[in-house]
Amino acid sequence: MKARTLFAFLLLLALGAAGGYFLATLRSTSTPATAANQQAGEKTLYTCGMHPQVVQDHPGNCPICGMKLTPMRKSPKTGSTTPKGERKIKYWRAPMDPTYISDKPGKSPMGMDLIPVYEDEEPESAGIVIDPVTEQNMAIRTTVVTNGPLRRTLRTVGIIEHDETTLAEVTTKFAGWIEKLYVDYTGAMVHQGDPLFEIYSPELYSAQTEYLLTLDATAADQATADALRHTARLKLKYWDITDEQIAELEQTRTPRKTLRVVAPIDGFVMEKNVVEGQMVQPGQKIYRLADLSLVWVHAQIYEQDLPFIELGQEAVMTLSYLPDRKFRGRVTYIYPHVDEKTRTVRVRMEFHNPGFFLKPGMYAQVELTREITPSALLVPESAVLRSGTRNTVFVARGGGKFEPRQVVLGPKAENDQIQILAGLKAGERVVVSGQFMLDSESQLREALQKMLEPKQTASTSAAMAGMTNMPAQAGAAPAPQPGKLTYICPMPEHVAIEYDHPGQCPICGMTLVPVSEALLKKIHPGGTV
């Protein structure tokens, strides 16, 4: 019994010793790798929360305010968990000169082996990483880039005016005296053919007499009589005597002392410039009539809103004294000049006016809605940081990583949205709140990267100096520096207009073609592309 107990104790002791040896071996093999990884990691930098320009490579206190320096978190390398055997090489570059690249392995001008750059690798300066606590303190909010209709509603004030094409001036082509006024006040409504006034003119009386004499000519000189009759009749017609009045003269065979002048159109009397007994001269304005069944409305549109205005576009108008009614009309003309003082363009709209509720001189509220395209890439305008000629948005990559990206902007849409022509794609998330602090962090990281670049040793500098004149290996080439592409219309008469994004020519609809800056200098307006 004692022998069995002793044997079991010795067996357990042997198993424990074997397990301890195994764990010690595993720890000794993993420790060097961990140490190597720590040595391979980049040095931690420390900065002050109040003075970000203070950066040190060791912990301590801020020399300005005395606060304790905090470590700066470095961006993790993307793709580090992917086995290299499954990654695709994008290009090869020199280890000491990142601008020297090649499409295949080889030697750099310094004689060093080129190192591969993989497609899933991103430079550290492409984004910044913020821990969740800092992200919450910065109140960062994001939203999704969406596809939607590019629509805009413009609201402006319009002034109602009469239709200039329907105005009618009532005058005479002969001198005379106003014997009687049938319409003796301004604002009266008249219909075409209604009598306006009667006028006595010695010239008109003589012309009537001459015409009656031609009617009584004998048959012997009928040809001459016909010619005289035709001439006398034309004289009456040229003096705006109507066919009905000439027929009445032929029937009565008696010249009238006065001529009754009738309204040429339906409308309202806008001006009355004579009284009874007054003498008038040829061409003198007696009445001014306006047809108000159709009215014009003029509105002022700012320059930046012109892309949302087109001929034939529907306009909705409301009046302050009739708030429960809406009048619908159309844009009929966009004036070709800009007001130098207000920087606005005048737009004309036409509205039908049944019931004559729309009165010239009234102010009205006008809404103009236009959908430029049914599908456009839209982001909130608050997501865009404008800095001179650069427009930047921050794209949230997940895990606290944010990437600054330049974009090309289009017109502003409804609900404070703006179109993105290039730089983003649908489904990405962009920062709409707190991006100013991200922008400051991004600029700080960029400055630190330039300031803390590894300095070359004296021997490396000497080696570079000695190898400056060495020819590059076959297949290696400096980094290409392509010129910025500009898009123009291939039509010769449209070459003078340049675009910074692909698309179609807004004038002729042809597809825009890309050209480099060097080629653009050789193309002159009117030439061929």
C-alpha positions as CSV (number, residue, x, y, z in Angstrom):
1,M,0.0,0.0,0.0
2,K,2.9,2.3,0.9
3,A,4.6,1.4,-2.3
4,R,1.6,2.4,-4.4
5,T,1.4,5.8,-2.6
6,L,5.0,6.5,-3.2
7,F,4.8,5.6,-6.9
8,A,1.8,8.0,-7.4
9,F,3.7,10.8,-5.7
10,L,6.7,10.3,-7.8
11,L,4.6,10.3,-11.0
12,L,2.9,13.6,-10.1
13,L,6.2,15.1,-9.4
14,A,7.6,14.1,-12.7
15,L,4.6,15.5,-14.6
16,G,4.9,18.8,-12.8
17,A,8.5,19.1,-13.7
18,A,7.8,18.3,-17.3
19,G,5.0,21.0,-17.4
20,G,7.3,23.6,-15.8
21,Y,10.0,22.9,-18.4
22,F,7.5,23.3,-21.3
23,L,6.2,26.6,-20.0
24,A,9.7,28.0,-19.4
25,T,10.7,27.0,-23.0
26,L,7.6,28.7,-24.5
27,R,8.2,31.9,-22.6
28,S,11.9,32.0,-23.6
29,T,11.0,31.6,-27.2
30,S,8.3,34.3,-27.2
31,T,10.2,36.9,-25.3
32,P,12.8,37.7,-28.1
33,A,10.0,38.1,-30.7
34,T,8.2,40.5,-28.4
35,A,11.3,42.4,-27.7
36,A,12.1,42.6,-31.4
37,N,8.7,43.9,-32.1
38,Q,9.1,46.6,-29.4
39,Q,12.4,47.5,-30.8
40,A,11.0,47.6,-34.3
41,G,8.2,49.9,-33.2
42,E,8.5,53.6,-33.7
43,K,9.6,55.9,-30.8
44,T,6.7,57.4,-28.8
45,L,6.4,61.2,-28.9
46,Y,5.1,63.3,-26.1
47,T,3.2,66.6,-26.5
48,C,1.4,69.2,-24.4
49,G,-2.4,69.3,-24.5
50,M,-2.4,73.1,-24.2
51,H,0.6,73.8,-26.4
52,P,0.7,71.2,-29.3
53,Q,3.7,72.8,-30.8
54,V,5.8,71.3,-27.9
55,V,6.9,67.9,-28.9
56,Q,9.5,65.7,-27.1
57,D,10.8,62.1,-27.5
58,H,10.7,61.5,-23.8
59,P,8.2,62.1,-21.0
60,G,8.4,65.2,-18.9
61,N,6.6,68.6,-18.3
62,C,5.7,71.3,-20.7
63,P,8.3,74.1,-20.6
64,I,5.6,76.7,-21.1
65,C,2.8,75.8,-18.7
66,G,4.3,73.0,-16.7
67,M,1.7,70.5,-17.5
68,K,2.6,66.8,-17.8
69,L,3.3,65.8,-21.4
70,T,1.0,63.1,-22.8
71,P,2.0,60.4,-25.4
72,M,0.9,60.8,-29.0
73,R,-0.7,57.8,-30.5
74,K,0.8,56.7,-33.8
75,S,-1.3,55.5,-36.8
76,P,-1.3,51.7,-37.1
77,K,0.0,50.3,-40.4
78,T,-2.8,49.1,-42.5
79,G,-2.5,45.6,-43.8
80,S,0.0,44.5,-41.2
81,T,-2.0,41.4,-40.4
82,T,-2.2,40.2,-44.0
83,P,0.4,37.7,-45.0
84,K,2.9,39.2,-47.4
85,G,2.5,36.2,-49.8
86,E,-1.1,37.3,-50.4
87,R,-0.4,41.0,-50.9
88,K,0.1,42.6,-54.3
89,I,3.1,44.8,-54.8
90,K,2.1,48.3,-56.2
91,Y,5.7,49.6,-56.9
92,W,9.2,49.6,-55.7
93,R,11.0,52.5,-54.1
94,A,14.4,53.5,-52.8
95,P,14.7,53.2,-49.0
96,M,16.5,56.5,-48.6
97,D,14.6,58.4,-51.2
98,P,10.8,57.7,-51.3
99,T,10.4,59.8,-54.5
100,Y,12.6,57.3,-56.4
101,I,10.2,54.5,-57.6
102,S,10.3,51.6,-60.1
103,D,7.9,49.1,-61.5
104,K,10.3,46.2,-60.8
105,P,13.0,45.3,-58.2
106,G,16.5,46.7,-58.6
107,K,19.0,49.0,-57.2
108,S,18.6,52.7,-56.2
109,P,21.1,55.3,-57.3
110,M,22.9,54.8,-54.0
111,G,23.3,51.1,-54.7
112,M,20.7,50.0,-52.1
113,D,18.1,47.4,-52.9
114,L,14.6,48.8,-53.7
115,I,11.9,47.9,-51.2
116,P,8.3,46.9,-52.2
117,V,5.3,49.0,-51.5
118,Y,2.0,47.1,-51.3
119,E,-1.4,48.2,-52.5
120,D,-2.9,47.8,-49.0
121,E,-0.3,49.9,-47.4
122,E,-1.1,53.6,-46.7
123,P,1.3,56.3,-45.7
124,E,1.0,57.4,-42.1
125,S,0.2,60.9,-43.2
126,A,-2.9,59.7,-45.0
127,G,-4.9,59.8,-41.8
128,I,-4.9,60.4,-38.1
129,V,-6.0,58.2,-35.3
130,I,-7.9,59.4,-32.2
131,D,-8.8,57.3,-29.2
132,P,-12.5,56.9,-28.3
133,V,-12.3,59.2,-25.3
134,T,-10.8,62.1,-27.2
135,E,-13.2,61.5,-30.0
136,Q,-16.1,61.8,-27.6
137,N,-14.6,64.9,-26.0
138,M,-14.3,66.5,-29.5
139,A,-18.0,65.9,-30.1
140,I,-17.3,64.3,-33.5
141,R,-20.4,63.5,-35.5
142,T,-20.5,61.8,-38.9
143,T,-23.0,61.2,-41.7
144,V,-23.2,59.0,-44.8
145,V,-22.5,60.3,-48.3
146,T,-25.7,59.8,-50.2
147,N,-27.0,59.8,-53.7
148,G,-30.0,62.0,-54.3
149,P,-31.7,64.6,-56.5
150,L,-29.8,67.8,-56.9
151,R,-32.7,70.2,-56.3
152,R,-32.8,73.8,-55.1
153,T,-35.7,76.1,-54.3
154,L,-35.0,79.8,-54.7
155,R,-37.2,82.3,-52.8
156,T,-37.2,85.9,-53.9
157,V,-39.3,89.0,-54.2
158,G,-41.0,90.0,-57.5
159,I,-42.6,93.1,-58.8
160,I,-45.8,92.8,-60.9
161,E,-45.7,94.8,-64.2
162,H,-47.8,94.9,-67.3
163,D,-46.9,93.0,-70.4
164,E,-44.9,95.4,-72.5
165,T,-45.9,93.5,-75.7
166,T,-49.6,94.3,-75.2
167,L,-49.3,98.1,-74.6
168,A,-51.2,100.2,-77.1
169,E,-50.7,104.0,-77.7
170,V,-53.8,105.8,-79.1
171,T,-52.7,108.7,-81.3
172,T,-53.8,110.5,-84.5
173,K,-51.9,111.0,-87.8
174,F,-53.6,114.4,-88.4
175,A,-54.1,117.5,-86.4
176,G,-57.6,118.2,-84.9
177,W,-59.7,119.1,-81.9
178,I,-61.2,116.7,-79.3
179,E,-65.0,117.2,-79.6
180,K,-66.1,114.5,-77.2
181,L,-64.4,112.0,-74.7
182,Y,-66.2,108.7,-74.1
183,V,-63.5,107.5,-71.7
184,D,-62.6,110.4,-69.5
185,Y,-60.7,108.8,-66.5
186,T,-57.6,106.7,-66.0
187,G,-58.1,103.0,-65.0
188,A,-61.2,102.5,-67.1
189,M,-61.6,99.1,-68.7
190,V,-62.3,99.1,-72.4
191,H,-62.9,96.4,-75.1
192,Q,-61.6,96.4,-78.6
193,G,-64.0,98.6,-80.7
194,D,-65.3,100.7,-77.9
195,P,-65.4,104.4,-78.7
196,L,-62.8,106.5,-77.0
197,F,-63.3,110.0,-78.4
198,E,-64.5,112.1,-81.4
199,I,-62.2,114.5,-83.2
200,Y,-62.7,117.2,-85.7
201,S,-60.0,117.7,-88.3
202,P,-60.3,119.9,-91.5
203,E,-57.8,117.6,-93.2
204,L,-60.0,114.6,-92.5
205,Y,-63.1,116.3,-93.7
206,S,-61.4,117.2,-97.0
207,A,-60.2,113.6,-97.4
208,Q,-63.8,112.3,-97.0
209,T,-65.1,114.8,-99.6
210,E,-62.4,113.7,-102.1
211,Y,-63.3,110.1,-101.7
212,L,-67.0,110.8,-102.2
213,L,-66.2,112.7,-105.4
214,T,-64.3,109.7,-106.8
215,L,-67.4,107.6,-106.1
216,D,-69.5,109.9,-108.3
217,A,-67.2,109.8,-111.3
218,T,-68.8,109.1,-114.8
219,A,-68.2,106.0,-116.8
220,A,-66.3,107.8,-119.6
221,D,-63.3,108.2,-117.5
222,Q,-63.9,105.1,-115.3
223,A,-60.2,104.0,-115.4
224,T,-59.0,107.3,-114.1
225,A,-61.9,107.4,-111.6
226,D,-60.9,103.9,-110.3
227,A,-57.3,105.1,-109.7
228,L,-58.5,108.2,-107.9
229,R,-61.0,106.2,-105.9
230,H,-58.2,103.8,-104.8
231,T,-55.9,106.6,-103.9
232,A,-58.5,108.4,-101.9
233,R,-59.5,105.2,-100.0
234,L,-55.8,104.5,-99.2
235,K,-55.5,108.0,-97.7
236,L,-58.3,107.3,-95.3
237,K,-56.9,103.9,-94.4
238,Y,-53.5,105.3,-93.7
239,W,-55.2,107.7,-91.3
240,D,-56.5,104.7,-89.4
241,I,-60.1,105.0,-90.6
242,T,-61.7,101.6,-90.2
243,D,-63.4,99.7,-93.0
244,E,-66.7,100.0,-91.2
245,Q,-66.4,103.8,-91.1
246,I,-65.5,103.9,-94.8
247,A,-68.5,101.7,-95.6
248,E,-70.7,104.0,-93.6
249,L,-69.4,107.0,-95.6
250,E,-70.1,105.2,-98.9
251,Q,-73.6,104.4,-97.8
252,T,-74.6,107.9,-96.5
253,R,-72.6,109.8,-99.2
254,T,-72.2,112.6,-96.5
255,P,-68.8,113.5,-95.0
256,R,-68.9,113.5,-91.2
257,K,-67.6,116.5,-89.2
258,T,-66.0,114.4,-86.5
259,L,-64.4,111.0,-86.6
260,R,-65.0,108.5,-83.8
261,V,-61.8,106.8,-82.6
262,V,-62.2,103.3,-81.0
263,A,-60.1,101.2,-78.7
264,P,-57.6,99.0,-80.6
265,I,-57.4,96.3,-77.9
266,D,-59.0,95.0,-74.7
267,G,-57.4,96.5,-71.6
268,F,-57.3,99.2,-69.1
269,V,-56.6,102.9,-69.6
270,M,-53.1,103.5,-68.0
271,E,-52.8,107.1,-69.1
272,K,-55.2,109.8,-70.4
273,N,-53.5,113.0,-71.6
274,V,-56.3,115.1,-73.2
275,V,-59.6,116.8,-72.2
276,E,-62.5,117.9,-74.3
277,G,-61.9,120.8,-76.6
278,Q,-58.1,120.3,-76.6
279,M,-56.2,120.5,-79.9
280,V,-53.9,117.6,-80.6
281,Q,-51.0,117.3,-83.1
282,P,-50.1,114.3,-85.2
283,G,-48.4,111.6,-83.1
284,Q,-49.5,113.1,-79.8
285,K,-50.2,110.5,-77.2
286,I,-53.9,110.6,-76.2
287,Y,-54.4,107.3,-74.4
288,R,-52.2,104.5,-73.3
289,L,-53.9,101.1,-72.9
290,A,-52.6,97.8,-71.4
291,D,-54.0,94.3,-71.5
292,L,-53.7,92.9,-68.0
293,S,-55.0,89.4,-68.8
294,L,-51.3,88.4,-68.8
295,V,-48.8,90.1,-66.5
296,W,-45.0,90.1,-66.1
297,V,-43.2,89.6,-62.8
298,H,-39.6,90.7,-62.5
299,A,-37.3,89.2,-59.8
300,Q,-33.6,89.5,-59.0
301,I,-31.5,86.4,-58.8
302,Y,-27.9,86.2,-57.4
303,E,-25.1,85.1,-59.6
304,Q,-24.4,81.9,-57.7
305,D,-28.1,80.8,-58.1
306,L,-28.1,81.1,-61.9
307,P,-27.5,77.3,-62.4
308,F,-30.9,76.7,-60.9
309,I,-32.8,79.0,-63.4
310,E,-33.8,78.0,-66.9
311,L,-36.3,79.1,-69.5
312,G,-39.7,77.4,-69.1
313,Q,-39.2,76.7,-65.4
314,E,-42.3,76.8,-63.3
315,A,-42.7,79.6,-60.8
316,V,-45.1,79.8,-57.9
317,M,-46.2,83.2,-56.6
318,T,-48.1,84.3,-53.5
319,L,-49.5,87.7,-52.5
320,S,-49.6,89.1,-49.0
321,Y,-53.3,90.2,-49.4
322,L,-54.3,86.8,-50.8
323,P,-52.3,84.3,-48.6
324,D,-54.6,81.4,-49.4
325,R,-54.0,81.5,-53.1
326,K,-51.0,80.5,-55.3
327,F,-50.4,81.6,-58.9
328,R,-48.4,79.5,-61.2
329,G,-46.4,80.9,-64.1
330,R,-43.2,80.3,-66.2
331,V,-39.8,81.8,-66.6
332,T,-39.8,83.4,-70.0
333,Y,-36.6,85.5,-70.1
334,I,-33.3,85.8,-68.3
335,Y,-31.7,89.2,-69.0
336,P,-28.2,89.1,-70.4
337,H,-26.5,91.5,-67.9
338,V,-25.7,91.7,-64.2
339,D,-26.6,94.7,-62.0
340,E,-23.2,96.2,-61.0
341,K,-24.5,97.4,-57.6
342,T,-26.5,94.4,-56.4
343,R,-24.7,91.7,-58.4
344,T,-28.0,90.2,-59.4
345,V,-29.5,89.1,-62.7
346,R,-33.1,90.1,-63.7
347,V,-35.5,87.3,-64.5
348,R,-38.9,87.7,-66.1
349,M,-41.9,85.5,-65.5
350,E,-45.4,85.4,-67.0
351,F,-48.6,84.8,-65.1
352,H,-52.1,84.6,-66.4
353,N,-54.4,87.0,-64.5
354,P,-58.0,85.9,-64.5
355,G,-60.1,88.1,-62.3
356,F,-57.3,90.8,-62.4
357,F,-56.0,90.0,-58.9
358,L,-52.5,90.7,-60.1
359,K,-52.1,94.4,-60.3
360,P,-49.0,96.2,-61.7
361,G,-46.8,97.6,-59.0
362,M,-47.6,94.9,-56.4
363,Y,-44.8,93.0,-54.5
364,A,-45.1,89.2,-54.6
365,Q,-43.2,86.3,-53.1
366,V,-41.8,84.0,-55.8
367,E,-40.5,80.4,-55.4
368,L,-38.4,78.8,-58.2
369,T,-37.6,75.1,-57.9
370,R,-35.4,73.2,-60.2
371,E,-33.9,69.7,-60.2
372,I,-30.6,69.7,-62.1
373,T,-30.0,66.0,-61.9
374,P,-32.0,63.1,-60.3
375,S,-28.9,61.5,-58.9
376,A,-26.0,63.5,-57.4
377,L,-23.4,62.8,-54.7
378,L,-24.5,65.0,-51.7
379,V,-23.0,65.8,-48.3
380,P,-23.9,68.4,-45.7
381,E,-22.3,71.7,-46.4
382,S,-21.0,71.7,-42.8
383,A,-18.7,68.8,-43.7
384,V,-16.6,70.9,-46.1
385,L,-13.6,72.9,-44.8
386,R,-12.9,75.7,-47.2
387,S,-9.3,77.0,-47.3
388,G,-8.5,79.3,-50.2
389,T,-8.7,77.1,-53.3
390,R,-8.8,73.8,-51.3
391,N,-11.9,72.1,-50.1
392,T,-11.4,69.3,-47.6
393,V,-13.6,66.8,-45.9
394,F,-12.6,64.2,-43.3
395,V,-13.6,60.6,-44.1
396,A,-14.2,58.3,-41.1
397,R,-12.5,55.0,-41.7
398,G,-13.6,53.3,-38.5
399,G,-11.6,52.5,-35.4
400,G,-11.0,56.2,-34.6
401,K,-9.2,56.8,-37.9
402,F,-10.0,59.8,-40.0
403,E,-8.6,60.7,-43.5
404,P,-8.5,64.2,-44.8
405,R,-9.5,64.3,-48.5
406,Q,-9.7,67.1,-51.0
407,V,-13.0,67.3,-53.0
408,V,-14.4,69.1,-56.0
409,L,-17.6,70.9,-55.2
410,G,-20.7,71.5,-57.3
411,P,-23.7,73.6,-56.7
412,K,-25.4,74.0,-53.4
413,A,-28.6,72.0,-53.0
414,E,-31.6,72.0,-50.6
415,N,-31.4,71.4,-46.9
416,D,-27.8,72.8,-46.7
417,Q,-26.5,70.0,-49.0
418,I,-23.8,70.4,-51.5
419,Q,-22.8,68.4,-54.6
420,I,-19.5,66.5,-54.7
421,L,-18.1,66.2,-58.2
422,A,-15.0,64.3,-57.3
423,G,-13.2,63.0,-54.2
424,L,-15.9,60.9,-52.5
425,K,-18.1,57.9,-53.2
426,A,-21.6,57.0,-51.9
427,G,-21.6,55.1,-48.6
428,E,-18.6,56.7,-47.1
429,R,-18.9,58.5,-43.8
430,V,-17.8,62.1,-43.5
431,V,-17.4,64.3,-40.4
432,V,-19.9,67.0,-40.0
433,S,-19.0,68.2,-36.5
434,G,-15.6,68.6,-34.9
435,Q,-13.7,68.6,-38.1
436,F,-11.9,71.8,-37.3
437,M,-10.1,70.1,-34.4
438,L,-9.3,67.2,-36.8
439,D,-7.9,69.6,-39.3
440,S,-5.7,71.1,-36.6
441,E,-4.5,67.6,-35.6
442,S,-3.9,66.7,-39.2
443,Q,-1.8,69.8,-39.8
444,L,0.2,69.1,-36.6
445,R,0.9,65.6,-37.7
446,E,2.1,66.8,-41.1
447,A,4.4,69.3,-39.4
448,L,5.7,66.7,-37.1
449,Q,6.4,64.3,-39.9
450,K,8.5,66.9,-41.7
451,M,10.3,68.0,-38.5
452,L,11.1,64.5,-37.2
453,E,12.2,62.8,-40.5
454,P,15.2,60.5,-39.7
455,K,18.4,62.4,-40.3
456,Q,21.1,60.9,-42.4
457,T,24.4,60.1,-40.8
458,A,27.6,61.6,-42.0
459,S,28.6,58.3,-43.6
460,T,25.3,58.0,-45.4
461,S,25.6,61.6,-46.6
462,A,29.1,60.9,-47.9
463,A,27.9,57.8,-49.6
464,M,25.1,59.7,-51.3
465,A,27.5,62.4,-52.3
466,G,29.8,59.9,-53.8
467,M,27.0,58.1,-55.7
468,T,25.2,61.1,-57.0
469,N,26.6,60.7,-60.4
470,M,25.9,56.9,-60.6
471,P,23.6,55.9,-63.4
472,A,20.3,54.5,-62.4
473,Q,19.7,50.8,-62.8
474,A,17.7,49.7,-65.8
475,G,14.0,49.8,-65.2
476,A,14.2,52.4,-62.5
477,A,12.8,55.9,-63.1
478,P,12.1,59.0,-61.0
479,A,8.6,59.5,-59.6
480,P,6.4,60.9,-62.4
481,Q,5.1,64.4,-61.9
482,P,2.1,64.6,-64.2
483,G,0.5,67.9,-64.8
484,K,-2.9,68.7,-63.5
485,L,-5.7,67.6,-65.9
486,T,-8.1,70.2,-67.1
487,Y,-11.3,69.3,-69.0
488,I,-12.5,71.2,-72.1
489,C,-15.2,70.8,-74.8
490,P,-13.8,69.5,-78.1
491,M,-15.9,72.1,-80.0
492,P,-13.5,74.9,-81.2
493,E,-15.9,77.7,-80.2
494,H,-16.1,76.3,-76.7
495,V,-12.4,75.7,-76.0
496,A,-12.1,79.0,-74.0
497,I,-14.1,77.5,-71.1
498,E,-12.2,75.2,-68.7
499,Y,-13.6,72.7,-66.2
500,D,-11.8,70.9,-63.3
501,H,-13.9,67.8,-63.5
502,P,-15.2,65.4,-66.2
503,G,-18.7,65.6,-67.5
504,Q,-20.6,67.1,-70.4
505,C,-20.4,70.5,-72.0
506,P,-23.4,72.6,-70.7
507,I,-23.6,74.4,-74.0
508,C,-23.6,71.6,-76.6
509,G,-23.8,68.5,-74.5
510,M,-20.6,66.9,-75.8
511,T,-18.3,64.9,-73.5
512,L,-15.5,66.9,-72.0
513,V,-12.0,65.7,-72.9
514,P,-9.0,65.9,-70.5
515,V,-5.9,67.9,-71.4
516,S,-2.7,68.7,-69.6
517,E,-1.6,72.2,-68.6
518,A,1.2,72.0,-71.2
519,L,-1.3,71.1,-74.0
520,L,-3.8,73.7,-72.8
521,K,-1.2,76.5,-73.4
522,K,-1.0,75.5,-77.0
523,I,-4.8,75.5,-77.6
524,H,-6.3,78.9,-78.4
525,P,-10.0,79.7,-78.5
526,G,-11.4,78.8,-81.9
527,G,-8.7,76.1,-82.5
528,T,-9.2,72.3,-82.6
529,V,-8.6,69.9,-79.7
